[in-house]
Amino acid sequence: MKELVVISGKGGTGKTSLVASFAALAPNAVLADCDVDAADLHLILAPDIRRRTEFRSGHRASIRAENCVGCGRCAALCRFDAISETFRPSAGARAFAVDSSSCEGCGVCVWNCPANAIDFDEQVCGEWFVSGTRHGPMVHARLAPGAENSGKLVSLVREQARELANQEHRDLVLVDGPPGTGCPVIAALTGASGVLVVTEPTVSGAHDLARVLELANHFKIQAAICVNKWDIHPAQADHIESAARAAGATPVGRVRYDKAATAAQRQGLAVVEAGVSPLADDIRTVWNNWIGMNIP
């Protein structure tokens, strides 16, 4: 079983649009949307949710007002200014409360409260799903607004996708990865068979691509690149492909700028499902070249 991951140096490069078409072209695959902070593959593939599970990770402090002695030690020790003083009218004394949106879950206040008046409960940070789509099963997730630990949720989605592929004897896991180079991207890349980096022919695109390729090289993952909307700046597209080769990556094709992509999305379809077009031909070429590489 191979696990192929599509990522980008930043959001908005067309990564998910390509993955949706790859899903239509990939036989016998399990899909995994690992862009958990802003998942949108479901907008095209319209999954039918079959299993829904809470994602729990991290802790938040909460002070029991009736047990708080008002010493203020917790507020003095909190480095995140998450604890503020309040007044408890029933006792005519001061008390303290935690702002859950500012609490980082470090636990210092819990360990140092002389009255043991602070609870430290595990948090529900989102949900993950196993769904059916017209192109096969998909594992995806939704991270709660402001929630952290997205890297852990990415790892969970990948783990469940691989398990599902083994159960159903499928030979490919196709991953729509997160943008950037941070923790979620590292969680999406480690242990993958190959990676396709989608970029654009701009100065920032070239910069972001270089950072992502450094990450792929660090983990010794075979990298390919695709320049999306290459025709808006052909000279920059040439430069990006040359730099990618120098960094050890393989250009596997270019995708033109075409309003057919937007038209397909409005219909809830991947580009290759929406009919014959030069854009669809570009995407098929990228897919065939990528899977044609000698990826272990």
Secondary structure, DSSP 8 states (H G I E B T S, - for coil): -EEEEEEESSTTSSHHHHHHHHHHH-TTEEEEE--TTS--THHHH--EEEEEEEEEEEEEEEE-TTT-----HHHHH-TT--EEEEEETTTTEEEEEE-TTT-----HHHHH-TT--EEEEEEEEEEEEEEEETTEEEEEEEE-TT---HHHHHHHHHHHHHHHHHHTT-SEEEEEEEESSSHHHHHHHTT-SEEEEEE-SSHHHHHHHHHHHHHHHHTT-EEEEEEETGGGSHHHHHHHHHHHHHTT-EEEEEE---THHHHHHHTT--GGGS---HHHHHHHHHHHHHHTS---
